[in-house]
């Protein structure tokens, strides 16, 4: 606590209307970006690396967030992104994002160094497909994850992927229209 993060910049002085807003010539909102980065990190870290259910399922986040979507958002169209942006409980979404980040830190600390080169068990990838966490139109992301070792998954979803979406969310926050 007391440590200010890059992600905190998104929430600072941003009412729900800004978080939900989809500016002109944009297809998504800040809420969508936060949703997407949290969902993907939850799936990859908990299911693919830790071999445990997603926080989203274990801690009843679907009900708390009140999201109409369950999947990664990879195949979401603009209308679906708008519906998600309007529906989600913003405070619950923020709390989910924080919970996912904390779980990721716990998982990373528990990976023995010798397992960093381990590939993802194909059964774990299939669980994401079977659960609807990744829709058929987005199965390419599952193939991508399946080619990565644990170290590669740590580089993409919880680090680089987050930075991309947080940066885009900050750009949306700064837009006036």
Long-range contacts (C-beta under 8 A, 24 or more apart in sequence): 6-163, 6-166, 7-97, 7-162, 7-166, 9-170, 9-173, 10-34, 10-166, 10-169, 10-170, 10-173, 11-94, 14-173, 16-90, 18-173, 19-90, 20-85, 20-86, 20-88, 20-90, 21-85, 21-172, 22-78, 22-81, 22-82, 22-85, 23-172, 23-175, 23-177, 24-177, 26-172, 26-175, 27-78, 27-81, 28-78, 28-81, 28-85, 28-172, 29-81, 29-82, 29-85, 29-172, 30-169, 30-172, 30-173, 31-84, 31-85, 31-88, 31-90, 31-93, 32-73, 32-76, 32-81, 32-84, 32-85, 33-165, 33-166, 33-168, 33-169, 33-172, 34-93, 34-94, 34-97, 34-165, 34-169, 35-67, 35-69, 35-73, 35-84, 35-88, 35-93, 36-72, 36-73, 36-165, 37-97, 37-157, 37-161, 37-162, 37-165, 37-166, 38-93, 38-96, 38-97, 38-100, 39-71, 39-72, 39-73, 39-133, 40-72, 40-141, 40-157, 40-161, 41-100, 41-101, 41-104, 41-157, 41-158, 41-161, 41-162, 42-100, 42-103, 43-72, 43-128, 43-133, 43-134, 44-145, 44-153, 44-156, 44-157, 44-158, 45-100, 45-103, 45-104, 45-107, 45-108, 45-153, 45-157, 45-158, 46-103, 46-107, 47-124, 47-127, 47-128, 47-133, 48-120, 48-124, 48-125, 48-128, 48-145, 48-153, 49-107, 49-111, 49-120, 49-150, 49-153, 49-154, 50-107, 50-110, 51-121, 51-124, 54-133, 55-96, 55-99, 55-100, 55-103, 56-96, 57-131, 59-99, 61-92, 61-96, 61-99, 64-89, 64-92, 64-95, 64-96, 65-89, 65-92, 65-93, 65-96, 66-92, 67-93, 70-132, 70-133, 71-132, 71-133, 71-134, 71-135, 71-138, 72-133, 72-134, 72-135, 72-138, 72-141, 74-134, 74-135, 74-137, 74-138, 74-140, 74-141, 75-135, 75-137, 75-138, 101-158, 104-158, 108-154, 108-158, 111-150, 115-150, 116-149, 116-150, 116-151, 116-154, 117-149, 117-150, 117-151, 118-149, 118-150, 119-146, 119-148, 119-149, 120-145, 120-146, 120-148, 120-150, 120-153, 122-146
